[in-house]
Amino acid sequence: MRQLIRLIAFGLWFVTLYVGCQDQELAQSVDQNSGSPAVRVRFTALPETVINPADNPASAIKTQLGRLLFYDPILSGDKDVACATCHHPASGYAESLPISIGVNGQGFGANRVFKQPNVIPFTKRNSQSILNTAFNGIDIYGDYRPEEAPMFWDLRALSLEKQALEPIKAMEEMRGKNFSEHEILDEVIQRIRNIPEYERRFSEAFPGDSDPISNENLAKAIAAFERTLLANNTRFDQYMRGNQGALSESEIEGFEAFKEAGCGNCHNGPMFSDFKTHVISVPPTEKLTQPDSGFQTTFAFRTPSLRNLRFSFPFMHNGELESLKEILEFYEDIAGGKSRSFHVTKEQLDPFVKELKVEVKKMGQIINFLLCLNDDDFDKTIPESVPSGLPVGGNIAE
């Protein structure tokens, strides 16, 4: 009898192990043989709820305050640029320009131009979508810490709170030339204090604070709003949660081609990003007078998410690639040892890039799969007005 019980127990253990290996999370280990590090590749649905930092709990009042601040150009030096200028819901909270026009700009999206005369340069990089940035830093097991979430193409800030104030301080983005980086936040805070509606809303959002209108609370309010901007119910998410009919057979084949090509070495986890930096030699843009050397002057840039690509074109840190087909052709080139940037030698290319196996005949399949990562059911609410009385979203009217 004991032997029978042991056999039954062993059988149950084996079945459990087999089913676990076949589950829809599609976990797999990839051991590289050419000197690049071993990488654990896993794909899962995004969480349905977000984690908030302990020192910045969510509230409806705080979120609404953050929304108003996000759309209010009172935060910019010349009162002409808002966060929403380059991160607008009509563009999936990204922008359709290769690199953005901030201060002294006029118009929206691809039609935005500098007003003349102009002494302001383009912003340094392509404007990434802030959809799902609540999950930045999430690993292949779904674990993340919002206080340590990696931000920007060069990882220069950790957390949405730390990120929120940086564009205000950047001359070409929001500050302009009339205030120094040292002066601008004091100027913005004083402006907000002079607006009774903001005074009331900050007091309600941060009860108990002796000085509710502060740099810290400004950042917390904007970050609280940004954590509500979720697009986490794509057809891929539905499929990974158990809806077998959410993806077509051709999309599943495209997913397999995506993995076989090695794309998942960097684009993995719930956000399809390892949130690490890699040297991949994107062609430089002619719009900048000085080369953008990226993370710690290594010409490396953070892996972007592949979610909602329909909204985030043109692609790469400088918007130099205009279509998904161009991206795959780019990777085909550099996998063959051809650098596309004169700032990067082929020896400097990331080891993972050199091992990509992007086949022309499978490019269409991969693109077909990437399209199932789009979700346009996200919050697109735009306030009718902002407390400053300035144009909502900055100077974006045509």
N, C-alpha and C positions, 0 to 999 in steps of 0.2 A: 504493500500500500504506500509506504514512504517513497519508494522508487517511482510509483505512478504519479504521486503528488509532485515530485521533483521534475518529472518529465513534463507535466502540465504547466508547472511554473516556468520552466525553461521555454516552453512553447509560447506562452503568453509574453514573456520578455522579448523573444525573438520577433514576434508579430509587432509588438510596440516599437521596437527598434526599427523594423522595416518601414512601418507606416511613418515614423518620425522622419526617416530619410527621404520619404516620398512626398512630404507635405508641400503645401502650396507656397511656403516661404522660400522654396527653391534655394536653400543654403548650399553652398559649395565652397570647397577650399581650392585655391589655385596656387600651386607651387612652381615658381618660375625657375628655369634651369639655366638662365644666362646671366646670373649675377644680380638680377633685381630681387628685391625682398619678396618673401612669401606674403600673399595678401589673402585675407578672408573676404570672400565675396558673398553677399546675401542681399536679397531684394524682398521688401515687405511693403505693406500699405502704410501710409502715414497714419499717425494716431488721430483719433477723432476729437480729442481735446488737447489743450496746451497746458504746459506747466508755467506758472508765473514765479518770478523771483520772490523770495520771502520778504524782501523789503519793498516790493512793489506789487501788492495784491491787486487783482482786477476789481473794478467797479464800473457800473454803467456811467456814473457821473464823471469819473476820471477818463473813461474812453471817449465820451462826448467832448470833454475839454481837449483831449489830444487830437480829436478829429478837427476841431476848429483851428487849433494851432497849426496843424498839418497843412491847412488850406489858406492860412493867413500870411500874406507877405510882410506883415509887421516884423517878422523874424529876420528879414534881410536888411542889409545896410541901407540900400536905396529904396526899400519898400516896394520892390518890383518882382521879387521871386519868392515863391513859397515852396515847401517840400513837394507839394503836388505838381509844381511846374514840370518837374522831371520824373515824377512818379504818379501818374494820373490813372484813375481807374479805366478810362477809355482805352488806355494802352496796357492794361493789365498791371498797373502800378509800376510800369517801366517807361521806356520812351523809344520811339522809332527812329531816332537819330543815331549815327555811329557813336559820336561822343557829344555830350550835351552842351547846350548854350544856356548859361545861367543868367548872371548879371548883365543888364543892358540888352536883353533879348526881347523879342516881340513875336507873338504867334504861338501856335501849338503843334507839337509833334514834328513830323517831317517838314512842315512849313515854317518852323521857327527859325528866325534869322536875327542877326545882330542889328540893333538900331545904329544909325550913323550920326555923328562920328563915333568910332568905337576904339577903345584901347584895352578891352577885356579879351583875354584868350579863351579858347574853348576850355571846357572842363577837361580833366586829364583822361577820363575813362568813360566807357559805356555805362549807362545808367541801368543797373540791375533791378529786376522786379523785387518788390518787398513782400509779395505774396509768399506766405509760408515761412518768412524769416523767423517766425516764432519757433521754428524747428531747427534753426541753424545749429550745426554741430552734432546733430543726432547721429548715432552710430548704427552699425548694421543690426544691433539688437534692440534698437528703439530707445536707447538711453541718451539723455542729454541734460546739460545744466544751463539754464537760460542766463545765468550770471557769467558764463564763460563762452557764450555763443560767438563763433568767429564771424567778423564782419569785414566788408570791403574786399576788393580784389587782392589786396596785399596784407590782409589780416591785421591791420593796424589798430583795430579796436575790438574788444571783446564785450559782447552784450548789446542789445538794442539801446539800452540806456546810454552806454558809452558812445555808440554810433550817432545818436540823435543830434548831438550838438556840433559834430565835426563839419557838416556842410555849412552851418551858420558861420563858422570861423574861416572857411576857405574863401579866398578872395574871388576866384572866378565862379564859384557856385552861388553863394548868397551874400557874402560880406561886401564885395565891391572895394573901391579904393578910398572911400571917405572915412573909413574907420580901420584902425589897426586890429590885428588878431587879439591883442591884449584888451582893446576897448569894446569890441563888438557885443560880447555877452552882457556886460554891464549896461550898454545902451539898450539892448533888446529888453532886458528885465525892467528897466526904468519905463520904457514905453508901455509894457504890459501893466505895470503898476498904475499907470495913468488912465487906464481904461476900466471903468467901474464894473462892467460885465465880467471881465477877466478876474478882477479882484474878488468878486463874488464866487465865481466858478472855482478858482484855485482854493478858496477857503472851504468850499463844500467838498472838493476832491481830496484835500489834505487836512482834514479836521484835526485840531490839536497842535498843528505846527504854529509856532509863534511867528514865523515868517514864511507863509505858504508860497509866495511867489519868489522862487529861487531857481538858480541854474539846475540844481538837482531835481526839483519837482517839474521843471519844464521838460527835462529829458524823460522823466518817469511818465508824464502824461502822454507824450508823443509815442513812447515805447508801448504803453498800455494800449493805445489805439492800434498800432501796427501789429500787435499780437492777435488782434481780432480779424486780420486780413488773411483768411484761409481759403485755399483751393485744394482741399484734401479728399475729394470724392471723385477722382477721375475714374474712368472705366477700368484702368489698371488697378486702382485701389479696390474697386468693387470686386474684381476678379480675385485679388489676393485675399479678400475677406470671405471668399467662398462662392461668389456668383460665377459659375462656370460659363455662362452665356454672355458675360460682359465683354469678352474679347473674341474677335473672329479667329478662324484658323490661321489666316494669313498674318494677323497681328502676333499670334503666339509663335509662328515661324520666324517673324521678325525679331521677337524677343530672343529666340534661340540664336539667331544670326548675330544679334547685338552682343550676346555673351561669348559666342565663339570667336568673334573678332577681337575680343579683349577689352571692349569698351568699359566693362564692369570693373576693371582693375582700379579705375579712378571714379567712375560714375556708378556708385553702388549705394546700398542702404535705402531707407525710405525717401530720402531727398535726391537720390541718384547723384550724390556727391560725397567724396571722402573728406571734403573741407580742408584738404592739404594743398600746398603749392607745388606746381610742376613747371618745368621749362619745356615749352612746346614750339617756340619760334614762330609766333603769329606775325605776319607781315606788318611792319610799322606803318602808322598813319602819317600822312603828309600834313595833317592839320595841326600837329604839335611841332614847335621849334626845337624842343629838347626831347630826346628819346625817353620813353617811360621804361625804367629799369625794374619796376615791380617790387616784389618782396625782397627786402634787404639788398637791393641793387643786383639781384641775380637773374633778372628777366624771367622770374617765375611768377605765376599768378594762381590764385585759388581756383580749384575746380568749381565751375558753376553748376547749379542744379539743371537738370534736363526737363523739369516740370514747366508746363505752360510756355513752351517754346513759340507757340503761335503769337504770343504777345511780346516776346523779348528780342525779336530781330531788330537790326542786324546783330551778329553774334561776335563773341570773344570780347576781351577786355577793351578793345578799341573799335569794335564794330566793323572790322575790316572784311568779315565774311558775311555775305548777305542771305544765304540760304542753307538749308540742311545738306543739300547736295554738295555745296561748296565746302562745308565742314568735313564731310566724309572724304572728298577728294583731297583736301588738305592733309588729313591724317594718312591717306594712302601715300602721299608724297613723302611725308616725314618718316613714316614707317620704313621707307626705302632708304633712309639716311640722308634725305635732302632737307636742309634747313631753309625755311622761308623768310628768315630774318637775318640781315647782315650783322646784327648784334649778337647772334648766337651761332656757335659752331655746331657741327653735327655731333661732336664729342660731348657737348654740353646738354644735348637733348635728354630728357627723362628716359630712364631704361624702359618704363612701361610703354612709352610711345614707340620705341624701336621694335617692340614685339607685337604691335597691332597687326591684325590680318584682315584688313578691310578689302573685301572682294567687290569689284565693280558690279558683278551680277547679283550681289546681295544688298547693294546700297538701297534699292527701292524697298526691300523688305524691312531694313532697319528704320528707314524714314517712316514707313507705315506703322511700325511699332511706336516710334516716338510720338506720333500724333495721338495715341491713346493716353498720353500723360497730360493732356490738356483738360482743364476744368474751368469753364467760364461762369460757374455759379458761385461768385464771390461778392462780397459787399461792395457795391458801386455807389453808395450814398454820397452825394456832394451837398454840403450845406448851402442853403440859398444865400446866406450872407455870413460874414465873419465879424467879430466884435470891433475890429479896427475900422470897419467901414470901407476898407480897401477892396479892390477886385479879387473875388474868390479865385484862388489858384495862381495869383500873380498876373503879369501881363501876357495872357495867353489868347486873348481875343484877337481874331483875324482883322 
